[in-house]
Amino acid sequence: MPTLDQLLVAISHPCRRAILSRLKRGPQRVTEIAAPFGMSLNAVSKHLKVLEAAGLIRREKQGREHLISLQGGALRGVADWVCGYEAHWSGQLDRLEGHFQAKKRGKP
């Protein structure tokens, strides 16, 4: 199971986020993933290894090619962590709204 740190590192780079977005459309070969990026296959492969270590992609070998597919369920760890802060920020925003509502009614 990947750690939250691994997941956050994996999605911290814009290129890796773009790769994940492309994979939402379905599995792709490494060469297809690399096509829109101005970098070598070796550089793309390094990004894929980070995503794979975080459990965000799965690599399946088909002959000489590697087919890469999204494993979006791994992002649940990030979503759970972020949601833990949602209650805090919702409470803060509710208090701020209450302050402005009171001010609107003329109460200090």
N, C-alpha and C positions, 0 to 999 in steps of 0.2 A: 504494500500500500504506500503510495507516494506521500511524502510529508507536505504540509502546507507550504513550507519554505521552497520545496522543489517545484510545486505548482506555481507559486508566485514568481520565482525566477524564470520559469518556462514562459509565462505569459507577459513577462516584463519587457520583452524585446518586440518592437513593432513588426519585424519580419516574421517572428514566430506566431504572432497574433494573425498576421495576414495569411500565413500557411494554414492555420486552424480555420480561418474563414473560407479559404478555398476548399478545404476538405469537407465543409458542411454540404457541399454539392455532391459528395460521393468520393469513393476511393480514387487515388491517382498514383501514377508512377512518379518516381523521383524526378525524372526529366520533365514531366508535366508540371510538377510543383515548382521546379527551378525556372521554368521558362519566363515568367514575368519579372523575375528578379535579376538585377544586374550583378550577379555574383556567380562564382564557380560552383560546380556540382559538389565539390569538396566542402565549400562553405555552407551550402544548403544542407548537406549531409550532417554537418556538425549541429545545425539548428534542429534537425530531425532527431538526432540523438538526445538532445536536451528534452524535447517534447516526449520522446519515447521513455526516457528515464522517469519523467513525471507522470507517466501513464495516460498521456493525452492522445497518443496515436498508437496504432498497431501496425507492425510491418509484416507483410506476408511475401515470401519469396515465391515467384512464379518464373521458373527457368532462371534466366540471368537477370531478370527484372525484379524490383521490389515494389510491391503495391502497398501504398500507405493509406490507412483509413483512420478517421476520427474516432476517438473514444471519449466523447463529451461527458460521460458520467463522472470522470475524474474531476471535473470542474465543480462537482457538488461540494467538495471540501472548501473551495474558495467561497462559494455561495453561502455555505453554512457559517463561515467565519464572518463574512460581511453582514449577514443577517443578524448576527449577534450584536452588532452595533446599531441596527435599525431601530430597536426599541429606545435606545439612548437618544438618537437624533430625532425620532418622532416626538419623544417627550420634550426635548429642547424646543422643537418647532411649535408644539402645542402651547408651551409656556410663552413663547414669543408672540404667538397669535393672541393668546389671552391678554397679554400686555397691550397690544395694539387695540384690541376690542375694548378694553377698559379705558384706554386713552380716548377712543372714539366716543364713548359714552360720557366722557368728561370726568372720569375718576382718575386720581393720581396713581 
